[in-house]
Amino acid sequence: MSKQEFDEYIKSVENNSKSIDWEKEKEEWLASLASLYNQIQGWLQEYVTSGKATQYDETTEIYDDHLGKYKVKTLGFLIGEKHIYYLNQSVESLSERKEKLI
């Protein structure tokens, strides 16, 4: 890749970043997360109902470079002595979280 090609790439990334509606991206991601949680709850409902698993919801705070801090629901289950959490909190950006979710 030549310097000129790299400069053009940098400009295209900058232009794309400026045109992103981050609040809309966040809302879409939160809706996808809620949909995933609903699916997981459906899969595990019989175990919760029978007492073999316990579901709990928590809220955690996430930091995003573009949005700052905001709260997100997490979904957890206690199965035996194992805790299972659904939300990757180590991801650094909203777009990366969306990729991991899908």
Buried (B, 14 or more C-beta within 10 A) or exposed (E): EEEEEEEEEEEEEEEEEEEEEBEEBBEEBEEBBEEBBEEBBEEBEEBBEEEEBEBEEEEEEBEBEEBEEEEBBBBBBEBEEEEEEBBEEEBEEBBEBBEEBE
